[in-house]
Amino acid sequence: MAVPRQKNGRVIIHFDYDCFYASVLEAENPALKSLPLAIQQKQIIVTCNYEARRRGLRKLQLVKEAKKICPDVVIILGEDLTKFRDASKSLYAYLRGFLWGSKIERLGFDEVFLDVTDMIDYNVALLSHHDLQHSFFCLDREDPTKGFEFDATRYCGPTYPPSPDATGVDLSDPLSRRLILGSHLAFHMRMRLDAERGYTATVGVSTNKLLAKLVGSVNKPNNQTTLIPPYSVDRDDEGCSSNVTKLMDSHELGKVPGIGFKTAQKLRTHVLGREPTFQPYVERSQDAQVTVRDVRQFPGMGPAMLTSILVGPGTAKDIGVRVWELLHGVDNSEVLEARTIPTQISIEDSYKGLPHNDAVRRELCHLAASLIRRMRADLTKMDETGSGRLRWLARPRTVRLSTRLRSPKMPDGSRNYSFMNQRVSRSGPAPSFIFSLDDDIDALATRLVDELLLSMFRRSFPARSLEELALINVAVTNMTDAEPKQNRGQDISKMFRQEEMPSTTPTSAVVDAEVFWEESDGEDGTYHHELCPRCGVSVPYFALAAHAQYHAAPD
């Protein structure tokens, strides 16, 4: 089967801030850096700093267990995400200041992709091949003195695969030259971020988002890794020397961005010839793991076979081609243009069922108040006239309510966690009263619940199922400028991400589709959760393995 061709014309840098929640608090109070620090949400430690980890703490421990292990741990509540959200936006703006263009994209609170292709191309043209060891990287086309010196004969920082001789670089290879410059720019930005803002980051450098994200995780924390050539070969066989293939083949399917839980489960089932065994909150056993290499080298595997395995209601027509490309490290998705207005704002919480309708209304009011508060923070700014009043930058046209059931019960009463219930959503026009900046937020939230959200909830979630409720999400989408521009004929759909919901018809029931890159509400720092049957803690799906290690650890 033909190997998808890499397009290596770009240089992409991926930033992943280290221990983000803890780092935000440490930047606010540097004295915390020398103390064991943990951030609590509900009954668990969602993250902790390096000093706490050195003393035996780790993410997703119960608070009471963390206190036993480290009695002097400093625990700070992190239920209110405002300061973390604000810090994420501030760091985003800081990194954007390095770019000449505007291709910089956030993924969640703590990850950022930067397309620095134009900066690299400009500086490659400035290289003096007679003295590459004393090169100068220009950071400003208008000011040739603004920049830093670097050695263009070697990569800065670790590489994948590790290069024992950093000077043994084929400088005649254009891709190598560009990646060398990318590694030095990444290092410069990392050092500036630490010195000026007090944040460290794990960074990856490659030619697309998928590879930059994966290679960055090779050396953690506070480090960087560049994926070095060769990126492609003529034949994809046992003698393959492509470093892209080596990187991809080493990953279990579930670790590959863009291959979600349901897709990975279907592929595991096909390759193994059986349903993969999977127990809740337990590290997936070796006989249930399927690597990229296992799928790629499966007899007859290719886009056609992948399509036959994965096709179903709601799947894209080119799903086979897309997954085949991902398995080979091919990701042609663009780093999105920087924007000041989010495409959506959503608030959610997870539950172990709710007892009655009054509890549902109370939770909806709480979520609605948080949503309106976020709208005012993200979609308004101070009027330039000096009146001291806020004005709307953009207004959402749609309100969406989503719910999800808990995983179904097995005959023995346990939960089947290998089956993820899909979210069911209903949407309708955003009522004009939620844009009133003079009214009390709680009053507006109550009105929104009584006039819209409760009826949406009742239509999508029968009262008899309340004990099975696992999640409620309230969101506003379909942003439009508060002051429409003169060009009324522009295609509004271009403003929205591909991951946006396909339907915004009032009260239409829609089911969340599996998407590439953002499988969670990345901008909101929220993730799909499930409740641990052993300790009752609400745990994000991405953290199942880590939580399993906690339960498996000896007393």
N, C-alpha and C positions, 0 to 999 in steps of 0.2 A: 504494500500500500504506500502511495506517495506521501512523503513527509511535507506538511505545510511549510511554506517558505516564510522565514523570518523577514520582517521589515525593520532594518536596523538603522534607519535614518535619524532616530531621535535619541536624546539622552534624558532619562527620567531619574529623578532622585526621590526616594521615599523616606520620609521622616516618621519615626514612631517614638513619641516622647516616653522616657523611662518613668515607670511608677507615677503616672500622670497625676492622679488625685493627691498622692502624698507630696509630689513636687510642687503642686499649686500651694499647698499649705506651708511648705518649707520656704518657698519664694516669698510668701507673705510674712513668715516669721522664721528667719534663718537659724534661730536657736534650736529649732526642731530637728535640724539635720543631724545633730549629735545624739538625739534621743530616739528610742524605739517608738515609731509613730505608726498608727493604724487608723484606717478610716472605716467606720461602721455604717452599714445600711441594714435595716431590720435587725436580725439577730446575728449577722455574720460580719466578718472582716473582709471587705471587698478588695482591699489592697493595703500594702504596708511598705515602708521605706526599707532601704538596704540595711540600716542598723537593726531594725526589727527582724529582718530575715536572717541576719547574722546570729541573732539570739534564738532562732528556731521557729519564728512565726512565718506563716505563709498565707497566701490569699485563700479566701473562702473557708476559713476556720470559724467555728462558733466563738463568739466573744468570750464566753465563760472559759473555754479551753485556752484561748489566747492569754487570758489573765493568769491562768495557772502556769503556763509555760514561761511567761514574762510578766511578773507582777507589776513592774514599773512601766509597762507599756502606756504610752499616751494615746488614748482613743478619742477621736473626734467624729461627731456625727456627720455623715455625708448625704443625708436624705435630700437636702436642698441642693440642687445641682447648679444654682445660679452662679456661684463664684467659679466653678469648674467650666461652665459654659462660657463665661466672660473671659476666663484665662485662655481658653481654646481659641476664641475669636481674636484675642489680642496677639497670640503667638502666630496665628494665621496671617494677620496683617503685618507682623514683623517679618516673617519669611517672604511674604509677597514683596516687601520692600527691596529684596535682593534681585528680583526678576526684572528683565527688560520688557517682557510681555505680560500677559495676564492669565497664563495657564497654570493655575494652582488650585488644587481640589482637596477639600477636607473629607475624611472618612471617619465618622465618629468624632469624639472629642480629641483623640490623641494621635491621629495619623494624617499626614499631608503628602500629596503627590505634587511634584514640581516638574514642569517641562522646561528644561534649561537649554534646549537645542540651539536657540539663537545665540546665546552667550558662548556656548562651546564653539559653534561654527566661526564666530567672529574671532575668538582667541586662537583657534587653530590657524587661521590665516595670518596671525601676527607672529607665529613661532619663527624663531631664527634657527635654522637647522645646523648652523655652525656652533651654536652654544645653547643647546637645549637644557642643559643642567641649570642655567641661570635665566630661566624664562620668567615672564611677568604676565599675570592674569589681570586683564583690564575689567573692572567692575562697572565702568561708566563710559559709554561711548563718547559722551560730551567732555569727559575729563580723563585724559590718558594717564594721569598720575594716580588715579584712584584704583587701587587694586593690591595685589600681593605677589611676592616672588615665589617661584616653585620650581621643582625639578621635573621637567617634562619627559625624562627618560625612564621614570618609574611610577608605579601606582602609589597613591597615598593610602595607607591603611591596609588591612587584610584583603585578600582576594579569594574568590572561589573559582576553581579549586585553589588551595594554597600554593603560592609560587615560592619555592625555596630560594630562587634567585630573582629578586625583584627587578634587577637590571636586565634580565634576559627577555626583554620585550621586543617584539617585532615592530620597530618604529615605522616601517614602511607600510604597515597595515593601517588604513584610515580609521577603522573601528577602534583599534587599540589606542591610537592617538587621542581620539575623542573621549574614550572612557577614562584614560589617564587624566585628562583635564577635568572630566566630571568628578573623579575621585578627589582631586585637589579642591575643587569648588565645594564639594560636600563637606570636606574637612574644615575649610574656612568657615562655612556657615555653622557647623556644629560648635566650633570654638567660640564664635561670636555669640551664638545662642546661650552658651553656658556663661560666658563672661559678662554679657550685658543683661541677660534676662534670668539667669540662674537655673536654666533647664538643661538637662542632658537628653540625648536622643540616640536611638539605634537607627542606622541609616543604610539603605541599599541603593546601589547605582547600577543601572542597566539601560536597556533600550525600550522597555515597555513597563506598564504598571505591574503586571503579574510577576515578572522576573525581578523587578526592583524590590517589591514587597517580600518575596520569598527569600532572595539572597540576603536581604538586610537582617533577617532573623538568624543567620548562621553564626554571627558573633554578637552576643548580647551580654550585658547592657553597655551603654555609653561607648559604642564602637561603630564601625562601618565596614561594609563588604562590597566589593565590586565584582560583578560577574564578568570574567575575562574571556576573550575569544579562544578557540573557535566557537561560533554560534550555530553554524550549520555545516552539514556534510552532504555528500552526494548520495550515500546510502545509509539507511537506518537499520543497522543490524548489530550483532554482538560486538563487532569491532568498532562501533560508533565512537567517535572522539569528540562529539559535540558536547561542550560544557553545559549547554542548555538542557540537553537530554539527561545528562548526569544529575543536574540539579532537580529536574522534574521527577525522574525515576525514583529518587530517594524518598519521596513524600507519599504518605497514605492519602487516599482519595479525599478524605475529609479535611485535609490540610490545604487543599488547593483552592485559592480564592476563585469564586465563580462556580465551583461544583458544590452545590448545597446538599443538605442532609438527604432529601428525597432522591436526588440524582445519584448520589453516592450509594445509597441503599440498593437502588435498582442495578447499578453496575456491579456491586459486590455480589448480589444474588446471582447475576448472570455468570460471573467469572467463577464463583465457588460452586455453582450448580445447586445451591440451596439457600434458604434464608440465613443470613449471618446471625449467629448468636449474639445477643446484646442485652445485658442486664443493666438496670438503672444505676447510674453513678458508679459504675465499675469500669476500669480501664479496659478497652476493647481487647479481647484475647488475641494472641498471635494468629490463631486459625480463623479469626473473623476479620483480619486486616487484609486489605487489598491495596496494593501500591499502584502508582501510575504505570510503572513498568509491567505489572501483571495485566492491566487492561490493554496497554499499548501493544503487547506481544501476544495477546490472546488470538488464537487462530481465526482468521477471517475478519479481524477487527478493523473497522474503518468508519467513515461517516455514515454509510448505509446501515451497517449493523447497529451503530449507536442510535441512529434514528429509530430503528425498529424496537430497540430496548426502551428508549426514553419517551417516545411519542405518546401523547395522551391529551386529554382536554386541557386547553390553556397553554400547551407548550408551543414554542416557536417552530415554524416550519424548518428552520435551518439548525435545529438543536443538535443534530448529529455532527454537522460541520463545525459548529461552535465548540462543542466539547472536545472533538478531535484536535482542534487547534489549541485549546487550553492544555490538553495532555502533552502537547509538544512545546509548550511555553510561548505560543503565539497569542498575542493580545493586542489587537489594533485599536482598542478603545482609546479615545482621546482623553487627555487630562482636561477637565472641564474649565471653561473660562471662569475667572474669579467673579463672584457676585456678592452684592451687599444684602440682597433680599433672599431669604430661604425659599425653596420651592414648596415646602410644607412645614408646618409646626405640629407636633403631636406629643401627647402626654399619655402615659399608660401606667397601669399597676397590675400585679398578679395576685391571685386569690386562691384559696383552698375552698371554694364555694362560698356563697353568701346565704344567710338564713332566711331572708324575706325581702319583699319589695322595698320596704323602708330603708334597709341597708343598701340596696342598689341605688336608691335615690341619693342617699348620703354620699356614697362613693362617686356618683356622677357629678354631684355638686362640687366635691373636692377636686376632681379632675378638670371640670369646666373652669373653676376659678384659677387653677394653675395654668390652663391653656390661655385664658384671657390675659393673665399676667405676663405670660411669655409673648403674646401678640403685642402688647404695649412695649415690651422691652426690645423686641426684634423688628417691629414694623413701624415704629414712630421715631421722630426726632424733634428737637426743639425748633420752634418756628424762628426763622432768621430775622423776623421783624422786631425782635426784642420784647415781644409780648409775654414771654415766659410760658407760653402754652405749647403743648405738643401738637404735632400734626402727623397724619398718616402718610408713610412713604408708599405703602402698598396695602391692598385689602384682599383677603381671600374671598373667592366666590362660593366656596363649597365647605360644608361641615361634614365630617365623616365619623361614624362610630363603628368600631370593630370589636368583636368578641371572639373568644376562643374557649372551647371546652377542654377539660382536663383529659389526659390520655385515658383511653378506655380501660375498663377493668378486665383482668383475666379471670378464668373460672375459679381460681383460688383466692380471688379478691385483690390481688396485687395489680399494679398498673402496668400496662403494656407501653413502655417508654420508647420502643422502637417505632411506634406509630405517632406521628405528630399531627394533631388536629389542625386543620387549616383555619385561618381567621375568616369569619363571615362579616361583611361590612355593608352598611347602608349609608347613603349620603343624600344630602339635600342642600338647597341654597342657604348661604350664610345670612341670617337675619340682620337687618341693618342696625338694630339696637346694640349689638355687641361692639360696635365701633364708637359708642358714646364714651368720650374721655372724661366726662364730668360725673358720671354715675359710679357708685361703689362697685368694685369688682365682684364681691360676694353676691350682691343683689343681681347683677347682670348674669352671673353664673346660675343662680337659682331660676331666673327667668328662662335662660337657655335650656336648662334641664326640663322644666315644666312644659315649655312650648315646643320643644323639638327632640331632645335627646331621649327622654323617657319613651316617647312613641316609637322612635327608632329601635330602642332596646327591646321593647315588647314584641315588635314584629320579627326581630331576628333571634330572640332568646326567650323561649317560653318559660313561664314561671316555674313549671314542674322541673326544669333543668337547673335551677339556681344553685343547687348543691354541687353541680358539676362545672360551675363557672371557674375558669382559670385565668382569664385576662380581660380587661376592658381598655380600649384605646380610644381617645378622642382627639381628632385632628382637624385642622383647617388646611385646605389645598387650593390650587388654581389661583395663584396670586396675580393680581393686576395692578398696574400703577394707579396710585390714588389720584394723580393728575395725568390723565391720558395724553400721550404725545400726539402731535398733529397727524402723523402717519397712521391712520386708523386701519389701513389695509394689511398691516403686518400679520404674519402667521403667529398667533399667540402660542401655538403648540411648541414652537422652537424655544420658548422660555422654560419648558419643563424637561426634567430628566426622563430618560427612557424608563426608569423604574417607577414612574408615577402610575397610579391606578388607571386601568384602561377605561373605566366608566365613571362618570360623575352625574349620571341621570338621577334626579331626585328619588329617594327611597329605593333605588335599585340595589338588589343584593349582589355583591361581588365577592369572589374568593381570591385571597392573596395568591399571586403566582410566584414561583421561585424565580429570583432575579440574579443577575450577575453583579458581583462586587458588594452591593449593599443589601444584605439579607435582614438587616435590622434598621431601625430608624436612626441611622448613623449620626445625623445632625443633633439628635436629641440625647445621645448617649444611652439609649435604651436597647435592650436585647430581649429576645423571646426567653421566658423563664419557665421553669417547672419546679414543683415543690418536692423536696427530698422525702421519700416515704420513711426514712429512718430518723431524721431529726426535724423535719418540717420546715427547713429553710428554703426560701425561694432562690433558686440557682439559675443563672443564665445557661442556655444550652451549650454555649462555647466552653463553659467551665465544668462540664460534667466530669471529665477525666480528673481535673484537679480536686474536685470535691470527693471523688471516689478515693483518691490517695489519702485524703483526710480520714475517711472512715476505715480504710485498710491499715492505717498506721497503728503500730502497737501502742498500748496505753503507757 
